[in-house]
């Protein structure tokens, strides 16, 4: 999992060739795919997807987040895009009621937010358990460019 997070694909391949289990989960229920998505190295994520060891829509890690949510928060747009092309479910929410758009706005990466909005699959005004929208979160974090983007796309 450390090799996956750091993007050390060659080390990861070596460990797996020597019998490392890729189906184990951490104390917080994160899978190796979650960990790779937190790290954001796309080639490592592609390799783990190739192994087909994790169902990325059913596996729920820390705070009940999916791997695509794990990539959205730090703003790894290329990883988010890859998982979307593979069929990642963007309608799921975490323990706080946050959608993938909430998480992307929490991280503040305009490119990731723009990509998610371009899919027309996320509810721009969805509210989490605290009643906050993605725009509320971006505003609270001081991400003006993200707020402007959301408002330009019709966020209230």
N, C-alpha and C positions, 0 to 999 in steps of 0.2 A: 504494500500500500504506500509506503514511503517512496519507493521508486516511481510509482504511478503519479503521486502528487508532484514530485519534482520533475516529471517528464523524462525520466531516464528509461526510455523505451528499451534500449539494448540490455540494460540490467534487468528490467522486467522480463524480457524475453528469456534471458539466461535463467532467472529464478523459476520461471514457469517450465522451462525445459528440464530443470532439475527436480520438478515435482511440486512447486509451490501451488497452493490451492487458491484459485481465483474466486471461489464462491464464498469465502469467509466474509463476515461482516464485522465492523468495529463495534466498540461499546455503544456508540451512538447510532448504530444500525446502518452506517454508511457502507456501501459496497465499494469495490475497487473502482467501479465506474464513477461513483460519486466523488471519490477522492481524486481521480484523474480530472474530472470536470472542475473541481475546486482549483486544481493546478493550472488548467487552461491550455495545456500542450496538446494541440489537435492530433498530432501523429500518435501520441500515446492513447488518446481517446479512440481513434480509429482502430488501433491494435486491439484494444479491449473489446470494442464492438465486434471486431472480426472473430474474437474468441467465442462470442455468443454465450457468455456465461451469466449475463445479467439481463433480466427483463426490465428495460429502462422505464416502462410505464407503471410496473407493479412494485418495483423496489422503492421503498421509502426509507430515507436516511434520517439524519438529524432534523428535528422539527417537522418530520413527516414530509420532507422535500424529495422531489425526484431529481435524477441527475441533471436534467435540463434546467431545473431551478437552481441547482448548484452552480451551473455555468453562467446563468443570467445575472446573479447577484454581483459577481466581480466584473461583469461586462465582457465575457469571452464570447463575442458575437459569432465568431467562426465556429466555435463548439456548439453554441445554441443552434446555429443554422444547420450544422451537420446532424444534430439530433432531431431537428424538425424534419429534415429530408428523410430520416430513417423512421419517422412516424411518432415522434414524441407527442404526447397528449398535453396540449397547452391549457386545457380546461381545469386541471387539477389545482387544488389549493393546499397550503401547508397548515400546520396546527394553529396558526394565527389568522387563518382565512386569507392569507396573502396569495395572490395569483402570481404567475410568472412576470406580469407587467409590474406589479407592486415591487417584486424583488429587483427587477432591472432598474426601476426608478430609485430604489434604495441605494443601489450601487452608483447610479448617476452616469452611466455610459450612454451617450446620445445615440450612437450607432446601434447598440443593442435594442434600445427602446424603439428607434425608427424601424428596425427590422421587424420587431414583434408587431408593431402597428401595421406594417405593410401586409401582413398575413390576413388581416381582417378576421382573426379568430379570437381575439381577446376583447373583453368588455372593458372599454377605456374608463368607465365610471363605476366599475365593481368596487364594493366596499368590503374591507376586511372586518374582523371581529370587533375592532375598535371604531368602526365606522369611517375609516380613512380610505380615500381613493389613492390611486397611484400618483395623481397630481398633488394631493395633500402631502404625500411622503416626499416627493421631489421638492416641494416648496419648503417643507420643514428642514430638509437637508441643505437647502440653499443652491440647488441645481437649477439655475435660471434657464439654461438652454433646454433642459428636459421639460420644464414647466411650459416654456413657450411652444415647444413641439407638441406637447399634449393638448394645449389650448388650441393650437392651429388645427388639430385633428378633431376638435369638438368636445374636449373634456370640459366638464363643468367646474 
